[in-house]
Structures are given as structure tokens and as C-alpha cells.
Amino acid sequence: MSNSLYADREFPGLENSRLAFDLSSRSSYWNEADELSLQHFIGIDFYKIITVNGADFGSLTIQPFVNRIDNGYRTPGVYDDNHDWEFLFRTFALNINAWGSDKPYFKIGHFEIPFGGEYNKDSFGDLHQYGQGAKIGMKMDWGFAMGQELDGWLYEIALTRGSGMKYRDREDPYAISGRVGSLNDSNFDYGLSFFHGEVLKEKSTTKRDIMALDFEYYFENKSVLIEIHGGQIEDEDLLGSLLEFNIKSDDERAEVYIQHFYQNLENNTYLSRAGIGISYQINNQLNLSSQFMKEFESPPEEQEELIEFQIRYRF
């Protein structure tokens, strides 16, 4: 889930606040099409603990970003064309937990959809992703959520707009999602998720009804993640899976992962890709990462080989 780990300075004049800047640059080379895309991100992480009459009421997280893309081959949906500037919020959420850690909490704003194994990860702005777009059509959304920790379990249920990064009400999109899972405090984590909605894509909506089971096992500095999802997209049966093996160095600065993602729709539309990635945290501010992805099935385009590099500096 999104956090403000690098927000380590207090915002001037505001107690119990943290502020950091987030700069990154990414290059993506598509081998079969011989296309090089460039993306740049300039952002702010702001985090504020809100108190009322001396007691904690909740927290406010604001992460505005300016995004730039050039030569956007297979342009991500947040951009309007292949050369574009966009101002977006990764997170803009008020989290209210005034009743204690074991009582229900409430979120309102723009936040991560509670779905799948990615919900336990902090992957925002990284190359390392888990295929949320192919499964539920988005990763973040605007709306309301409620959750609670109960005897080693954590659940969260959300009612959201269904338009993703940007708030759009055309075609009346909506989404209802939720996940219940074990708390991330043992060598074995697992969860059950659901998603139902009409998700906005360009000028129309796509109906999605998806369920997912995720399991992750940790041993020493290694882990194995398995996620199985299924349901329907526009009344066509869907079955898919995600498999990842991950290993970190003893100091957790270096990470290597091998990943395979698969989906099969009823009309014989397949999506299959595998890849390997590496990330190295040079210090608390500077991170370098790279990944190679190969597509075995990818409708409607030809199968691609993708090589990406990213440099990210947070201070």
C-alpha cells in the first residue's frame, strides 16, 4: 500500500507532518516495434497526523505528481496522446482511525483498490508491478473505504467511482471491491478478494466481476507469491494467474524477481508474459531499477520484448 516512507522532514508550520520530493525518469524500449518511450515524474509526498483535543483522529496523505511522456508507444491510459503532460494524484486520502487500532477505520479520497496480492506491496512509481490493470482495469480510484484488524485478519471494503486515476462520471462507472487477508506478520500470508463494477475505459465502460486468491510464503530473504483470479469481463469467462519468485540481499538494498502473468478469456483471447527485474537502493534516497519482459501472447498487438530502466530520487 502507498506510504510516505521517504517523507522525513516536517512541513514548515505544521506539527506531526512529513514532506518529501519524488523525482524519477524511465526509459522503455519495445524491441519488435523499435520504439523508445520516455516518462518523467515530479512529485511530492505529504503526510499529516491529525489530532483533535490532543488525541489522534486520523491521517492525511497527499501525493500530487506531474507526469510527462514522449513517444508513448502503447501509451498508458492516464495520458491523452503520445506526447503529453498530466497532473495527477497518486494518493489523496483522509484515513480516520480515531477509535483505536482494533476498531474500524474509514478512508475517503483517492487510494489503492483493495484487491489481490499487490495490496500488501508498496509498488507506486516502481517498475515492479503486479498486473492490476489487466485484472480489474485500474489500480487506484476515488471513493470511500472501510476496514478493520480483527484477531490476525485485516479486511477492507471500498465503494469507488470506477474511473481510476482521474475522476470521471461519464457513462456512470462504479466499482465495489474488497479483500480479507491474514496480517503480514508471519512466514505465510494469504487473502481473498472480490471486484465488481463498470470500469471506465476511454469513452465507454467495461463490466468486470473478478475473484482472486493470493498466497505468499517467505523463507529467509526469499519469497514466492501465487495469485489465481477468475470471473467475467463483459460476460466472457476469465481465468488468470500470477507467479513470482523474489530474492533480496541480506541488507535488503538489492532485489531480484522473476514473474509470470497469464490470462485467458472465453473467446480465446490470451495474455501471457514473463520477466525478470532487478532493483538496487544505493542509499536512502537513490534507487536504480531495470526489468526485461517478454510477451508470449498479447492481443491485439504483436508479441513484444520490453526493456526498461528507471532512476528514482526521493529526498
C-alpha positions, 0 to 999 in steps of 0.5 A: 500500500502507498506510504510516505516512507521517504517523507522525513522532514516536517512541513514548515508550520505544521506539527506531526507532518512529513514532506518529501520530493519524488523525482524519477525518469524511465526509459522503455524500449519495445524491441519488435516495434523499435520504439523508445518511450520516455516518462518523467515524474515530479512529485511530492509526498505529504503526510499529516497526523491529525489530532483533535483535543490532543488525541489522534483522529486520523491521517492525511496523505497527499501525493500530487505528481506531474507526469510527462511522456514522449513517444508513448508507444502503447501509451498508458491510459492516464495520458491523452496522446503520445506526447503529453503532460498530466497532473495527477494524484497518486494518493489523496486520502483522509484515513480516520482511525480515531477509535483505536487500532482494533476498531474500524477505520474509514478512508475517503479520497483517492487510494489503492483498490483493495484487491489481490496480492499487490495490496500488501506491496508498496509498488507506486512509481516502481517498475515492479508491478503486479498486473492490476490493470489487466485484472480489474482495469485500474489500480487506484480510484476515488471513493470511500473505504472501510476496514478493520484488524480483527484477531490476525485478519485485516479486511477492507471494503471500498465503494469507488467511482470506477474511473481510476486515476482521474475522476470521471462520471461519464457513462456512470462507472462504479466499482465495489471491491474488497479483500480479507487477508491474514496480517503480514506478520508471519512466514505465510500470508494469504487473502481473498478478494472480490471486484465488481463494477463498470470500469471506465475505459476511454469513452465507454465502460467495461463490466468486470466481476473478478475473484482472486486468491493470493498466497505468499510464503517467505523463507529467509530473504526469499519469497514466492507469491501465487495469485489465481483470479477468475470471473467475467469481463463483459460476460466472457469467462476469465481465468488468470494467474500470477507467479513470482519468485523474489530474492533480496540481499541480506541488507535488503538494498538489492532485489531480484524477481522473476514473474509470470502473468497469464490470462485467458478469456472465453473467446480465446483471447490470451495474455501471457508474459514473463520477466525478470527485474532487478532493483538496487537502493544505493542509499536512502534516497537513490534507487536504480531499477531495470526489468526485461519482459517478454510477451508470449501472447498479447492481443491485439498487438504483436508479441513484444520484448520490453526493456526498461530502466528507471532512476528514482530520487526521493529526498 
